[in-house]
Amino acid sequence: MKTTNAATAYSRGVFLAVAAAVAYGTNPLFALPLYADGFDADTMLLLRYIPAALLLGGWMLLKKESFRMGWRELVGAAVCGQLFSLSSLFLFLSYRKMDAGVASTLLFVYPMMVALIMAIGFREKSGAKVWIGILLSLGGVALLCRRADGAAVSGAGLWLVMLSALSYAIYMVAVNRSGLRGMPAVKLTFYVVLFGSLLYLVRLRFGVDIKGEFNAPAWLNIAGIALFPSVISMTCTTLAIQRIGATVTAIFGALEPVTAVVIGVTLFEERLSVRIVLGIALILVSVVLAALDRRGGRG
C-alpha cells in the first residue's frame, strides 16, 4: 500500500511539474505584446505579481486558510520572494537584448545549477537517469539556441539569462531545503509573490514610473501573465517540489523552452527547422528519463 501511495504521489508530482513548466513557458506570449504597448519590465512584473497576490489571497480567504506565519517562515518567504522576483526581472530584461524564444531556451541551464547546488551543498545523490537527462536536455537547449533565422545571442542578454537561471535555481533549492517545504503551496506562493512585488514597487518609485498603454488587449495580457506564469506555475512548482524534489522538478522545466518554441512557431510565425525538432526531441527524452527515475531529487 505504501508503495502504491508513493507511486501515486510521484505521478502527481510529475503532472504538477509539467503543468508548472508549460505555464511558465507562456511568459513571451503575454510579455511581447505588452512591450509593444510601451510597458517596461518592472511595470509588467508589478502588474503580474500584484493581481497574482490578490487572486491567491482571495482563494485563501474563500477556503478560510490561515495567513499566520512564524518569523523564520516569514523571513524565508521574503528571501524566496526576492529570488523569484530577480529571476523574473533578469529574464524580462533579456527579452530586450535577444529573441524571447532564445532567452527562454537559455534559461534552462537552471536544472544543472539546481543539481550542482544539491550535490555540492547538500551531498544529494541523484540517479544516473537524472544526470543523463540533464545532459540530453542541455544538448537539446544547445540546438534550440541556434534558431532557424540565425538570430545572434547577445552577450548582455546571455548574462541576464544566466543570472535569471541562477536566481531561480537558488529559489528552488531554498523551497526544497527550508522549513517552507511543508507549508501549503497556495500560502507559500501568496507570500512569495507578495514579497516579490516589493522589488518592483521600489524600482518604480511606488508607482510613479509606471509605463504602458492600458488598452483592452493590454489588460487581457496582464491577466494572462498574472494567472499562467505566476499563480499556476508557482503553485504547481511548489507542489511538485514537495512531491518529487527540486532536482527532478527542475528537469521537467525542460518543457519551458519547448513551450516557447511552440508559441513562436504557431503565433509569431517562426520557422520550425530540423535542428529545432531534434532539440525538442532530446528535451522530451530527458523528461521521460526524469519521470522514470525514482531516486533523484528526493533529498
C-alpha positions as CSV (number, residue, x, y, z in Angstrom):
1,M,0.0,0.0,0.0
2,K,2.8,2.4,0.9
3,T,4.5,1.7,-2.5
4,T,1.2,2.4,-4.3
5,N,0.8,5.7,-2.4
6,A,4.4,6.7,-3.1
7,A,3.9,6.0,-6.8
8,T,0.7,8.0,-6.9
9,A,2.3,10.9,-5.2
10,Y,5.2,10.7,-7.6
11,S,2.9,10.7,-10.6
12,R,1.0,13.7,-9.3
13,G,4.3,15.4,-8.7
14,V,5.3,14.8,-12.3
15,F,2.0,16.1,-13.6
16,L,2.4,19.3,-11.5
17,A,6.0,19.8,-12.6
18,V,4.9,19.6,-16.3
19,A,2.0,22.0,-15.7
20,A,4.3,24.4,-14.0
21,A,6.9,24.3,-16.8
22,V,4.3,24.8,-19.6
23,A,2.6,27.6,-17.7
24,Y,5.9,29.4,-17.1
25,G,6.8,29.0,-20.7
26,T,3.9,31.2,-21.7
27,N,5.8,34.3,-20.5
28,P,6.7,35.5,-24.0
29,L,3.1,35.1,-25.1
30,F,2.0,37.9,-22.8
31,A,5.2,39.9,-22.4
32,L,6.0,40.6,-26.0
33,P,2.6,42.3,-26.8
34,L,3.0,44.3,-23.6
35,Y,6.4,45.5,-24.7
36,A,4.8,46.6,-27.9
37,D,2.3,48.6,-25.9
38,G,5.1,50.6,-24.2
39,F,5.3,48.7,-20.9
40,D,8.8,48.2,-19.4
41,A,9.9,45.1,-17.5
42,D,9.3,46.5,-14.0
43,T,5.8,47.6,-14.8
44,M,4.9,44.3,-16.4
45,L,6.2,42.3,-13.5
46,L,4.5,44.5,-10.9
47,L,1.2,44.1,-12.8
48,R,2.0,40.3,-12.9
49,Y,2.7,40.0,-9.2
50,I,0.0,42.2,-7.6
51,P,-3.0,40.5,-9.3
52,A,-1.4,37.1,-8.6
53,A,-1.2,38.0,-4.9
54,L,-4.8,39.2,-4.9
55,L,-6.0,36.0,-6.6
56,L,-4.1,33.8,-4.1
57,G,-5.1,35.8,-1.1
58,G,-8.7,35.7,-2.2
59,W,-8.5,31.9,-2.6
60,M,-7.1,31.6,0.9
61,L,-10.0,33.7,2.3
62,L,-12.5,31.6,0.4
63,K,-11.0,28.4,1.8
64,K,-10.6,30.0,5.2
65,E,-6.9,29.2,5.3
66,S,-4.7,30.9,7.9
67,F,-2.3,33.7,6.9
68,R,-0.3,33.2,10.1
69,M,3.4,32.6,9.8
70,G,6.3,32.4,12.2
71,W,9.2,34.8,12.0
72,R,11.5,32.2,10.4
73,E,8.9,31.3,7.8
74,L,8.3,35.0,7.1
75,V,12.0,35.7,6.6
76,G,12.3,32.6,4.4
77,A,9.3,33.6,2.3
78,A,10.7,37.1,1.9
79,V,14.1,35.8,0.7
80,C,12.4,33.4,-1.7
81,G,10.2,36.2,-3.0
82,Q,13.2,38.3,-3.8
83,L,14.9,35.4,-5.5
84,F,11.9,34.7,-7.7
85,S,11.5,38.4,-8.5
86,L,15.1,38.8,-9.5
87,S,14.8,35.7,-11.8
88,S,11.7,37.2,-13.4
89,L,13.3,40.7,-13.8
90,F,16.5,39.3,-15.4
91,L,14.6,37.2,-17.8
92,F,12.3,40.0,-18.9
93,L,15.2,42.4,-19.3
94,S,16.9,39.7,-21.5
95,Y,13.9,39.9,-23.8
96,R,15.0,43.4,-24.8
97,K,18.5,42.1,-25.6
98,M,17.7,38.9,-27.6
99,D,14.9,36.9,-29.1
100,A,12.4,35.9,-26.4
101,G,12.5,32.2,-27.6
102,V,16.3,32.1,-27.4
103,A,16.2,33.7,-23.9
104,S,13.5,31.2,-22.7
105,T,15.6,28.4,-24.1
106,L,18.8,29.5,-22.4
107,L,17.1,29.8,-19.1
108,F,17.0,26.0,-19.0
109,V,20.6,25.9,-17.6
110,Y,18.9,26.2,-14.2
111,P,18.3,22.4,-13.7
112,M,22.1,21.9,-14.0
113,M,22.6,24.6,-11.4
114,V,20.0,23.0,-9.1
115,A,21.6,19.6,-9.4
116,L,25.1,21.0,-8.7
117,I,23.9,23.1,-5.7
118,M,22.2,20.0,-4.3
119,A,25.1,17.7,-5.0
120,I,27.9,20.1,-3.7
121,G,26.0,21.9,-1.0
122,F,23.7,19.1,0.3
123,R,25.5,15.9,-1.0
124,E,22.4,14.8,-2.7
125,K,22.9,11.6,-4.8
126,S,20.8,11.8,-7.9
127,G,20.2,8.7,-10.0
128,A,22.1,8.2,-13.2
129,K,19.0,8.8,-15.3
130,V,18.7,12.3,-13.8
131,W,22.3,13.2,-14.9
132,I,21.8,11.7,-18.3
133,G,18.5,13.6,-18.6
134,I,20.3,16.8,-17.7
135,L,23.0,16.2,-20.3
136,L,20.4,15.4,-23.0
137,S,18.3,18.4,-22.2
138,L,21.3,20.7,-22.3
139,G,22.1,19.2,-25.7
140,G,18.6,20.0,-26.8
141,V,18.9,23.5,-25.5
142,A,22.1,24.0,-27.4
143,L,20.4,23.0,-30.6
144,L,17.4,25.3,-29.9
145,C,19.8,28.2,-29.2
146,R,20.7,28.2,-32.9
147,R,17.4,29.5,-34.3
148,A,16.3,28.8,-37.9
149,D,16.5,32.6,-38.6
150,G,20.2,32.7,-37.4
151,A,19.4,35.1,-34.5
152,A,22.6,36.1,-32.6
153,V,22.9,35.6,-28.9
154,S,23.6,38.9,-27.2
155,G,26.4,38.9,-24.6
156,A,24.5,41.2,-22.3
157,G,21.4,39.1,-22.8
158,L,23.3,35.9,-22.1
159,W,24.5,37.3,-18.7
160,L,20.9,38.4,-17.8
161,V,19.6,34.9,-18.6
162,M,22.3,33.3,-16.6
163,L,21.5,35.5,-13.6
164,S,17.8,34.6,-14.1
165,A,18.6,30.9,-14.1
166,L,20.9,31.2,-11.0
167,S,18.3,33.1,-9.0
168,Y,15.6,30.6,-10.0
169,A,17.9,27.6,-9.1
170,I,18.6,29.1,-5.6
171,Y,14.9,29.7,-5.2
172,M,14.0,26.1,-5.9
173,V,16.7,24.8,-3.5
174,A,15.6,27.2,-0.8
175,V,12.0,25.9,-1.1
176,N,13.2,22.3,-1.0
177,R,15.7,22.7,1.8
178,S,14.0,25.1,4.2
179,G,11.1,25.0,6.6
180,L,8.9,26.3,3.8
181,R,8.8,22.9,2.1
182,G,5.9,21.7,4.3
183,M,3.9,24.9,4.0
184,P,0.7,24.8,2.0
185,A,1.6,25.6,-1.6
186,V,-1.0,28.4,-2.1
187,K,0.0,30.1,1.2
188,L,3.7,29.9,0.3
189,T,3.1,31.2,-3.2
190,F,1.0,34.1,-1.9
191,Y,3.8,35.3,0.4
192,V,6.5,34.8,-2.3
193,V,4.5,36.9,-4.8
194,L,3.6,39.5,-2.1
195,F,7.2,40.0,-1.0
196,G,8.5,39.7,-4.6
197,S,6.3,42.6,-5.7
198,L,8.2,44.9,-3.3
199,L,11.2,44.8,-5.7
200,Y,9.2,46.3,-8.5
201,L,7.4,48.8,-6.2
202,V,10.8,50.2,-5.1
203,R,12.2,50.3,-8.7
204,L,9.1,52.0,-9.9
205,R,9.2,54.5,-7.0
206,F,5.9,53.1,-5.7
207,G,4.1,53.6,-9.0
208,V,5.5,57.0,-10.1
209,D,7.4,55.4,-13.0
210,I,4.8,53.0,-14.3
211,K,4.8,52.9,-18.1
212,G,2.5,51.5,-20.7
213,E,-0.7,52.0,-22.7
214,F,-3.6,50.4,-20.7
215,N,-5.9,49.4,-23.5
216,A,-8.2,46.4,-23.6
217,P,-5.7,43.9,-25.1
218,A,-3.1,45.1,-22.6
219,W,-5.4,44.2,-19.7
220,L,-6.0,40.8,-21.1
221,N,-2.3,40.2,-21.4
222,I,-1.8,41.5,-17.8
223,A,-4.5,39.0,-16.6
224,G,-2.7,36.2,-18.6
225,I,0.7,36.9,-17.2
226,A,-0.6,37.1,-13.7
227,L,-2.5,33.8,-14.0
228,F,-0.3,31.4,-16.0
229,P,3.4,32.1,-15.3
230,S,2.6,33.3,-11.8
231,V,-0.3,31.7,-10.0
232,I,-0.5,28.4,-11.8
233,S,3.2,28.0,-12.4
234,M,4.4,28.9,-9.0
235,T,1.8,26.9,-7.1
236,C,2.4,23.8,-9.3
237,T,6.2,24.2,-8.8
238,T,5.8,24.3,-5.0
239,L,3.5,21.3,-5.0
240,A,5.9,19.4,-7.4
241,I,8.9,20.1,-5.2
242,Q,7.1,18.8,-2.2
243,R,6.4,15.5,-4.0
244,I,9.4,14.8,-6.2
245,G,12.1,17.2,-5.0
246,A,13.9,20.2,-6.6
247,T,16.2,18.4,-9.0
248,V,13.6,16.3,-10.8
249,T,11.1,19.3,-10.8
250,A,13.8,21.4,-12.4
251,I,14.5,18.8,-15.1
252,F,10.8,18.9,-16.1
253,G,11.4,22.6,-16.6
254,A,12.7,21.4,-20.0
255,L,9.2,21.9,-21.2
256,E,9.5,25.6,-20.7
257,P,11.7,26.3,-23.8
258,V,9.6,23.7,-25.8
259,T,6.5,25.7,-24.9
260,A,8.3,28.9,-26.0
261,V,9.2,27.3,-29.4
262,V,5.7,26.1,-30.0
263,I,4.3,29.6,-29.2
264,G,6.9,31.1,-31.5
265,V,6.0,28.8,-34.4
266,T,2.2,28.9,-34.1
267,L,1.7,32.5,-33.0
268,F,4.7,34.5,-34.1
269,E,5.4,32.7,-37.4
270,E,8.8,31.5,-36.5
271,R,10.3,28.8,-38.7
272,L,10.5,25.2,-37.5
273,S,13.8,23.6,-38.6
274,V,15.1,20.1,-38.4
275,R,17.5,21.4,-35.7
276,I,14.7,22.7,-33.6
277,V,12.7,19.4,-33.9
278,L,15.8,17.5,-32.9
279,G,16.4,19.8,-29.9
280,I,12.8,19.3,-28.8
281,A,13.1,15.6,-29.1
282,L,16.2,15.5,-26.9
283,I,14.5,17.5,-24.3
284,L,11.4,15.3,-24.3
285,V,13.7,12.2,-23.9
286,S,15.3,13.9,-20.9
287,V,11.8,14.5,-19.4
288,V,10.9,10.8,-19.8
289,L,14.2,9.7,-18.1
290,A,13.5,12.0,-15.2
291,A,10.0,10.5,-14.9
292,L,11.5,7.0,-14.8
293,D,13.9,7.9,-12.0
294,R,12.6,7.3,-8.5
295,R,15.7,8.4,-6.5
296,G,16.8,11.7,-7.9
297,G,15.8,14.9,-6.2
298,R,14.1,13.5,-3.1
299,G,16.7,14.7,-0.6
